[in-house]
Structure formats: structure tokens, C-alpha cells
Amino acid sequence: MSRLPFIHETANVEKGVEIGEGTAVWDTVHIRAPSRIGEDCIIGEKTYIAYDVEIGNKVKINAQVYICAGVEIEDGVMVSAGTVFTNDRFPRATDPELATLRPSEPDADLARTIVREGATIGAGAVIGPGIELGRWSMIGMGSIVTKPVPAFHLALGNPARSFGAVCRCGQPLIRFQADTEPSAELVCQRCARLYSLKSGEVIER
């Protein structure tokens, strides 16, 4: 079985893009250079990936995702359809005199975003600039993420906030409520993995 990357004939992959073995790039995708995509990934149709983007191995990016410059996505991440990343906290199209367009290239004000191993981003989510999404965290569909999300946390809403914790397998572990104990031992009802909750931090055991 071939391990060469598959690139659909309608995809626009610029010279200088690195694509790992076994990765599939589907129709009308545009990938700017320089950027790097790891092995065994799926890049869904009509997705745009800017320059200065790093994507790890076994990453699933669904259709119509917009990934701006300065984003790093680690191994095993799922980015669902219609997700948008941003990298500028105070964007303007032109200079103050309306004389020239501002350059699109990254500058000193670029706010970098990192999505840690195993995280899931639900469909239609917007990820604000300079955000870190923790390992195996989960972002609900349509959420607007404006601050970091800790590992294993489930974040929902606009603006997104932590509603609970999830297992590596995706099963909810606990829902955070006003009377939730600050420390607890958690067991996944699907796969029996064990976790500890300590002052809001979810720790694998």
C-alpha cells in the first residue's frame, strides 16, 4: 500500500510545503508555504492553511477550516468543519491615513496559538488569538474561545468556559457545578481510565 501523500488535482499546495507520508489533501484545499503537515493526516475540502503553520501526525481537519499564520497543531487533534483560527487582537485593514493596506505577513504583534495533543474542536468554533488548548481538551460546536482551555476540559459557549472534564476517549467524566468538590477521583464509564481532579486540574493516573 502506497505511503505517498495524496493530493487532489484541484488542491493548491504551494512549493515549499512539507507533507508527510499517508496524508490526504482533498479538493480545492489551499496550503501556503512555508508550512508543515505531518503523517497520516486528512485535510478536508475547501480548507485554507496559511504559511507559518505546523500540523503534527494523525490530525483530522474537516471541510472549510481556516487556519491562519502562527498556529501549531500537535498530534491526534480533530478540527471540525467550519472552524476559524485568528491571530490578530486588534486588526485593521489600512494605516491610520487610509493610504496603504497593512501587510498580511506575520509581524511582532502576531499572537500564536497552539492546540495540544488529542484535542477536539467542534464544528463552527472560533479560536481567538494567542490561545492554548490543552491536551485532550474538547471545544463544543459553535463556541467562541477567548482564553486558554486546560487539559481534559470541556469548554462551551460564547465566550467559551469550562463546563466539565472529558476522558481521552471523549466520554464526559464530570460536569462542573457550583457545588463540585475541588478534589475528586474520576473513572471513565466507557474505558475505565482513571483521573484525579485537583483544584480544577485534571490529572491522568
C-alpha positions as CSV (number, residue, x, y, z in Angstrom):
1,M,0.0,0.0,0.0
2,S,1.4,3.4,-1.0
3,R,2.5,5.7,1.8
4,L,2.9,8.7,-0.5
5,P,0.7,11.7,0.3
6,F,-2.5,12.0,-1.8
7,I,-3.1,15.5,-3.2
8,H,-6.3,16.1,-5.1
9,E,-5.8,17.6,-8.6
10,T,-7.8,20.7,-7.6
11,A,-5.8,21.4,-4.4
12,N,-3.3,24.3,-4.5
13,V,-0.2,23.2,-2.5
14,E,2.5,25.8,-2.8
15,K,6.1,25.0,-3.4
16,G,7.9,24.7,0.0
17,V,5.0,23.0,1.8
18,E,6.1,19.8,3.6
19,I,3.5,17.0,3.6
20,G,4.2,13.7,5.4
21,E,3.5,10.1,4.3
22,G,0.0,8.9,4.2
23,T,-1.6,12.3,4.4
24,A,-4.6,13.1,2.1
25,V,-5.3,16.6,0.9
26,W,-8.8,16.9,-0.7
27,D,-10.4,19.1,-3.3
28,T,-9.9,22.9,-3.5
29,V,-7.6,23.0,-0.4
30,H,-5.1,25.8,-0.4
31,I,-1.9,25.4,1.6
32,R,0.6,28.3,1.7
33,A,4.3,28.0,2.1
34,P,6.3,27.6,4.2
35,S,4.2,25.2,6.4
36,R,4.5,21.6,7.5
37,I,1.9,18.9,7.7
38,G,2.8,15.5,9.4
39,E,2.0,11.9,8.5
40,D,-1.4,10.2,8.2
41,C,-3.4,13.5,8.3
42,I,-6.7,14.3,6.5
43,I,-7.1,17.9,5.1
44,G,-10.8,18.3,4.2
45,E,-12.1,20.1,1.1
46,K,-12.1,23.9,0.8
47,T,-9.8,24.3,3.8
48,Y,-7.2,27.1,3.9
49,I,-3.9,26.7,5.7
50,A,-1.7,29.8,5.9
51,Y,2.1,30.0,5.9
52,D,4.0,29.5,9.2
53,V,1.6,26.7,10.3
54,E,2.8,23.4,11.8
55,I,0.5,20.4,11.9
56,G,1.5,17.1,13.6
57,N,0.7,13.5,12.8
58,K,-2.7,11.8,12.6
59,V,-4.5,15.2,12.6
60,K,-8.1,15.3,11.1
61,I,-9.1,18.7,9.6
62,N,-12.6,18.6,8.2
63,A,-14.1,20.8,5.4
64,Q,-13.9,24.6,5.2
65,V,-11.5,25.2,8.0
66,Y,-9.5,28.4,8.1
67,I,-6.1,28.2,9.8
68,C,-4.2,31.4,9.9
69,A,-0.4,32.0,10.3
70,G,1.2,31.2,13.6
71,V,-0.9,28.2,14.5
72,E,0.6,24.9,15.8
73,I,-1.5,21.8,16.0
74,E,0.0,18.8,17.7
75,D,-0.6,15.0,17.1
76,G,-4.0,13.5,17.1
77,V,-6.1,16.7,17.0
78,M,-9.5,16.9,15.4
79,V,-10.6,20.2,13.9
80,S,-14.2,20.0,12.8
81,A,-15.9,21.7,9.8
82,G,-16.1,25.4,9.6
83,T,-13.6,26.2,12.4
84,V,-11.8,29.5,12.2
85,F,-8.5,30.5,13.8
86,T,-7.5,34.1,14.3
87,N,-4.1,35.7,15.1
88,D,-4.5,39.5,15.5
89,R,-6.0,41.0,18.6
90,F,-6.5,44.5,17.1
91,P,-6.8,44.1,13.3
92,R,-7.0,46.9,10.8
93,A,-7.1,46.8,7.0
94,T,-5.1,50.0,6.4
95,D,-2.8,52.5,8.1
96,P,-4.5,55.3,10.0
97,E,-4.4,57.7,7.0
98,L,-6.1,55.1,4.7
99,A,-3.1,55.4,2.4
100,T,-2.0,51.8,2.2
101,L,-3.2,48.4,3.1
102,R,-1.4,46.8,6.1
103,P,0.8,43.8,5.1
104,S,-0.7,40.4,5.7
105,E,2.6,38.8,6.7
106,P,3.2,37.9,10.3
107,D,4.8,40.7,12.4
108,A,5.9,41.3,16.0
109,D,2.2,41.6,17.1
110,L,1.3,38.1,15.8
111,A,-0.4,36.1,18.6
112,R,0.5,32.4,18.2
113,T,-2.0,29.7,19.0
114,I,-1.2,26.1,20.0
115,V,-3.6,23.1,20.0
116,R,-2.2,20.4,22.2
117,E,-2.2,16.6,21.6
118,G,-5.5,14.9,21.2
119,A,-7.7,18.0,21.5
120,T,-11.1,18.2,19.6
121,I,-12.6,21.4,18.2
122,G,-16.3,21.2,17.4
123,A,-17.8,22.4,14.2
124,G,-18.1,26.2,13.6
125,A,-15.9,27.1,16.6
126,V,-13.8,30.3,16.5
127,I,-10.4,30.2,18.3
128,G,-9.2,33.6,19.4
129,P,-5.5,34.8,19.0
130,G,-2.8,33.6,21.4
131,I,-4.8,30.7,22.8
132,E,-3.6,27.4,24.1
133,L,-6.0,24.4,24.0
134,G,-4.8,21.8,26.4
135,R,-4.1,18.1,25.8
136,W,-7.3,16.1,25.1
137,S,-9.5,19.1,25.7
138,M,-12.8,19.4,23.8
139,I,-14.4,22.6,22.4
140,G,-18.2,22.5,21.8
141,M,-19.6,23.3,18.4
142,G,-20.1,27.0,17.7
143,S,-18.1,28.1,20.7
144,I,-16.0,31.3,20.7
145,V,-12.8,30.6,22.6
146,T,-11.1,33.7,24.1
147,K,-8.9,32.3,26.8
148,P,-6.8,29.1,27.3
149,V,-8.6,25.8,27.9
150,P,-6.9,23.4,30.4
151,A,-6.1,19.8,29.5
152,F,-9.1,17.4,29.5
153,H,-11.6,20.3,30.0
154,L,-14.8,20.6,28.0
155,A,-15.4,24.2,27.1
156,L,-18.7,25.5,25.6
157,G,-20.4,28.8,24.7
158,N,-19.7,32.4,23.8
159,P,-17.4,33.2,25.3
160,A,-16.4,29.6,26.0
161,R,-16.0,28.4,29.6
162,S,-15.2,25.1,31.2
163,F,-18.3,23.0,31.8
164,G,-16.7,19.8,32.8
165,A,-14.0,17.2,32.1
166,V,-13.6,14.6,29.4
167,C,-11.6,11.4,29.0
168,R,-9.1,10.7,26.3
169,C,-11.8,8.6,24.7
170,G,-14.2,11.5,24.6
171,Q,-16.5,10.3,27.3
172,P,-17.6,13.0,29.8
173,L,-16.1,12.5,33.3
174,I,-17.8,15.2,35.4
175,R,-19.8,18.3,35.0
176,F,-18.6,21.3,36.9
177,Q,-21.2,22.9,39.1
178,A,-21.1,25.4,41.9
179,D,-21.0,22.6,44.5
180,T,-18.4,20.5,42.7
181,E,-15.8,19.3,45.1
182,P,-12.4,20.8,44.4
183,S,-10.8,17.4,44.5
184,A,-12.2,14.1,43.3
185,E,-11.2,10.8,41.8
186,L,-12.8,10.1,38.4
187,V,-13.3,6.9,36.5
188,C,-14.3,6.9,32.8
189,Q,-17.5,4.9,32.4
190,R,-16.6,3.9,28.8
191,C,-12.9,2.8,29.0
192,A,-12.2,2.8,32.8
193,R,-9.3,5.2,32.6
194,L,-8.5,6.9,36.0
195,Y,-8.1,10.6,36.7
196,S,-7.8,12.9,39.6
197,L,-9.4,16.3,39.9
198,K,-7.4,18.8,42.0
199,S,-8.5,22.4,42.1
200,G,-9.9,22.3,38.6
201,E,-6.8,20.5,37.1
202,V,-7.5,17.1,35.6
203,I,-4.6,14.7,36.1
204,E,-4.2,11.2,34.5
205,R,-3.4,8.5,36.9
